[in-house]
């Protein structure tokens, strides 16, 4: 057996084994949205991809570790599912994957070397994306 199962094994599976997980996730987000609404505030959901989703070489290594005839993976499935939830529930959502994926695969490292946290450049890129989203969606008064 495997000693470690990465989160992507469950989050990015292209079959229906993760359906209950996504249903629970939606219920939890609905509760959060209710609390935010009751507080007369605006909910913005930011989708923060993992380093494995973002870095092509890590994604390829991850996928190669599992026989394709047993399981298949979709690296953006968590994002797609959460974007659909947000659309269905009229939540504000910003997906950080496109920017972080682009930067990370164009010689601009955005994660710390040995952990899943963003480094200084990653925080700058994320801040820029979120700031642009909030400004464009007129979620703040300038």
C-alpha positions in Angstrom: 0.0 0.0 0.0 0.9 3.7 -0.2 2.3 5.5 2.8 0.8 8.9 1.6 -2.2 9.7 -0.5 -2.1 13.3 -1.8 -5.3 15.3 -1.6 -5.5 15.4 -5.4 -6.2 11.7 -5.4 -9.7 12.5 -4.0 -10.2 16.0 -5.2 -9.3 15.4 -8.9 -10.7 12.0 -9.5 -12.8 11.9 -12.7 -15.2 9.3 -11.4 -18.1 9.6 -8.9 -16.3 8.4 -5.8 -15.9 12.0 -4.6 -19.5 13.1 -5.1 -20.4 13.0 -1.4 -17.3 15.1 -0.6 -18.4 17.8 -3.1 -22.0 17.7 -1.7 -20.7 18.2 1.8 -18.4 21.0 0.6 -21.4 22.8 -1.0 -23.5 22.5 2.2 -20.6 23.9 4.2 -20.2 26.8 1.8 -23.9 27.5 1.9 -23.7 27.8 5.7 -20.8 30.2 5.4 -22.7 32.2 2.8 -25.7 32.4 5.2 -23.5 33.7 8.0 -21.9 36.3 5.7 -25.4 37.4 4.4 -26.6 37.7 8.0 -23.6 39.9 8.7 -24.5 42.2 5.8 -21.1 41.4 4.2 -20.1 40.1 0.8 -18.8 36.6 0.3 -15.9 36.0 -2.1 -14.6 32.5 -2.5 -11.0 32.3 -3.7 -10.0 29.0 -5.2 -6.4 28.3 -4.2 -4.9 25.4 -6.2 -2.3 23.0 -4.7 1.3 23.1 -5.9 0.6 19.7 -7.5 -2.2 21.2 -9.6 -0.2 24.2 -10.6 3.3 22.7 -11.4 3.2 20.6 -14.6 6.1 18.3 -13.5 4.5 17.6 -10.2 1.1 16.9 -11.8 2.6 14.5 -14.3 4.5 12.7 -11.6 1.4 12.4 -9.6 -0.7 11.0 -12.5 2.0 8.6 -13.6 1.9 7.1 -10.1 -1.6 5.6 -10.7 -2.5 3.1 -13.5 -4.7 4.9 -16.0 -6.9 1.8 -16.4 -7.8 2.0 -12.6 -8.4 5.7 -12.1 -8.2 9.0 -14.2 -7.7 12.5 -12.9 -8.8 16.0 -14.0 -6.4 18.6 -12.5 -9.0 21.4 -12.6 -12.0 19.3 -11.4 -12.1 21.0 -7.9 -12.1 24.4 -9.6 -14.8 23.4 -12.1 -17.0 21.9 -9.3 -16.6 25.0 -7.1 -17.2 27.4 -9.9 -20.4 25.6 -10.7 -21.5 25.7 -7.0 -20.8 29.4 -6.9 -22.7 30.0 -10.1 -25.7 28.0 -8.9 -25.7 29.8 -5.6 -24.8 33.3 -6.9 -21.6 33.5 -4.9 -18.6 35.6 -5.9 -15.7 33.4 -6.9 -12.2 34.0 -8.1 -10.1 31.1 -9.5 -6.4 31.5 -8.8 -5.4 28.5 -10.9 -5.0 30.1 -14.3 -2.6 32.8 -13.1 -0.6 30.5 -10.7 -0.3 27.8 -13.4 0.9 30.3 -16.0 3.4 31.9 -13.7 4.7 28.6 -12.3 5.3 27.1 -15.7 7.0 30.2 -17.1 10.0 30.3 -14.8 8.3 32.3 -12.1 8.1 30.1 -9.0 5.1 31.0 -6.9 5.3 28.3 -4.1 7.9 27.8 -1.4 10.2 25.0 -2.3 9.3 22.5 0.4 5.7 23.3 1.3 2.4 24.3 -0.3 2.4 27.9 0.8 3.0 30.7 -1.7 6.3 32.5 -1.6 6.6 36.3 -1.9 6.0 36.2 -5.7 3.0 33.9 -5.3 1.5 36.2 -2.7 2.0 39.1 -5.1 0.4 37.3 -8.0 -2.6 36.2 -5.8 -3.0 39.7 -4.4 -3.1 41.1 -7.9 -5.7 38.6 -9.1 -7.9 39.2 -6.0 -7.6 42.9 -6.1 -8.5 43.0 -9.8 -11.5 40.7 -9.2 -12.8 42.8 -6.3 -12.3 46.1 -8.2 -13.9 44.8 -11.4 -16.9 43.2 -9.5 -17.4 46.6 -7.7 -17.3 44.8 -4.4 -15.6 47.8 -2.7 -16.3 51.5 -2.9 -13.3 53.3 -4.2 
